[in-house]
Amino acid sequence: MVTVRQRRLLLGQLFGSLVVLAVLASTDSLALDLYVSLSFVVLLVVTALTAPVHVRPAWRRRLRVPLYGGAVVFLALIGYRTVQTLLTSF
């Protein structure tokens, strides 16, 4: 059963990702690495904004796994972009 807080987190992530997609498409800079990076930032912001104050439900503890996975992918994309930029500058 989905709780109100879980639904709020999922809808916030969905809305934020759609906004990121719309902004990238409207500025003609739609790229997979930018979309993944900005969607991960949206996930971090939504997670921080919807965090309960006094208790930590079990489903919030399980949210750490996607956050860590997203951090690894985010760092890999940033590293790839950095190496790509350095190689093309020489």
Secondary structure as a PSIPRED ss2 file (coil, helix, strand):
# PSIPRED VFORMAT (PSIPRED V4.0)

   1 M C   1.000  0.000  0.000
   2 V C   1.000  0.000  0.000
   3 T C   1.000  0.000  0.000
   4 V H   0.000  1.000  0.000
   5 R H   0.000  1.000  0.000
   6 Q H   0.000  1.000  0.000
   7 R H   0.000  1.000  0.000
   8 R H   0.000  1.000  0.000
   9 L H   0.000  1.000  0.000
  10 L H   0.000  1.000  0.000
  11 L H   0.000  1.000  0.000
  12 G H   0.000  1.000  0.000
  13 Q H   0.000  1.000  0.000
  14 L H   0.000  1.000  0.000
  15 F H   0.000  1.000  0.000
  16 G H   0.000  1.000  0.000
  17 S H   0.000  1.000  0.000
  18 L H   0.000  1.000  0.000
  19 V H   0.000  1.000  0.000
  20 V H   0.000  1.000  0.000
  21 L H   0.000  1.000  0.000
  22 A H   0.000  1.000  0.000
  23 V H   0.000  1.000  0.000
  24 L H   0.000  1.000  0.000
  25 A H   0.000  1.000  0.000
  26 S H   0.000  1.000  0.000
  27 T C   1.000  0.000  0.000
  28 D C   1.000  0.000  0.000
  29 S C   1.000  0.000  0.000
  30 L C   1.000  0.000  0.000
  31 A C   1.000  0.000  0.000
  32 L H   0.000  1.000  0.000
  33 D H   0.000  1.000  0.000
  34 L H   0.000  1.000  0.000
  35 Y H   0.000  1.000  0.000
  36 V H   0.000  1.000  0.000
  37 S H   0.000  1.000  0.000
  38 L H   0.000  1.000  0.000
  39 S H   0.000  1.000  0.000
  40 F H   0.000  1.000  0.000
  41 V H   0.000  1.000  0.000
  42 V H   0.000  1.000  0.000
  43 L H   0.000  1.000  0.000
  44 L H   0.000  1.000  0.000
  45 V H   0.000  1.000  0.000
  46 V H   0.000  1.000  0.000
  47 T H   0.000  1.000  0.000
  48 A H   0.000  1.000  0.000
  49 L H   0.000  1.000  0.000
  50 T C   1.000  0.000  0.000
  51 A C   1.000  0.000  0.000
  52 P C   1.000  0.000  0.000
  53 V C   1.000  0.000  0.000
  54 H C   1.000  0.000  0.000
  55 V C   1.000  0.000  0.000
  56 R C   1.000  0.000  0.000
  57 P C   1.000  0.000  0.000
  58 A H   0.000  1.000  0.000
  59 W H   0.000  1.000  0.000
  60 R H   0.000  1.000  0.000
  61 R H   0.000  1.000  0.000
  62 R C   1.000  0.000  0.000
  63 L C   1.000  0.000  0.000
  64 R H   0.000  1.000  0.000
  65 V H   0.000  1.000  0.000
  66 P H   0.000  1.000  0.000
  67 L H   0.000  1.000  0.000
  68 Y H   0.000  1.000  0.000
  69 G H   0.000  1.000  0.000
  70 G H   0.000  1.000  0.000
  71 A H   0.000  1.000  0.000
  72 V H   0.000  1.000  0.000
  73 V H   0.000  1.000  0.000
  74 F H   0.000  1.000  0.000
  75 L H   0.000  1.000  0.000
  76 A H   0.000  1.000  0.000
  77 L H   0.000  1.000  0.000
  78 I H   0.000  1.000  0.000
  79 G H   0.000  1.000  0.000
  80 Y H   0.000  1.000  0.000
  81 R H   0.000  1.000  0.000
  82 T H   0.000  1.000  0.000
  83 V H   0.000  1.000  0.000
  84 Q H   0.000  1.000  0.000
  85 T H   0.000  1.000  0.000
  86 L H   0.000  1.000  0.000
  87 L H   0.000  1.000  0.000
  88 T H   0.000  1.000  0.000
  89 S H   0.000  1.000  0.000
  90 F C   1.000  0.000  0.000
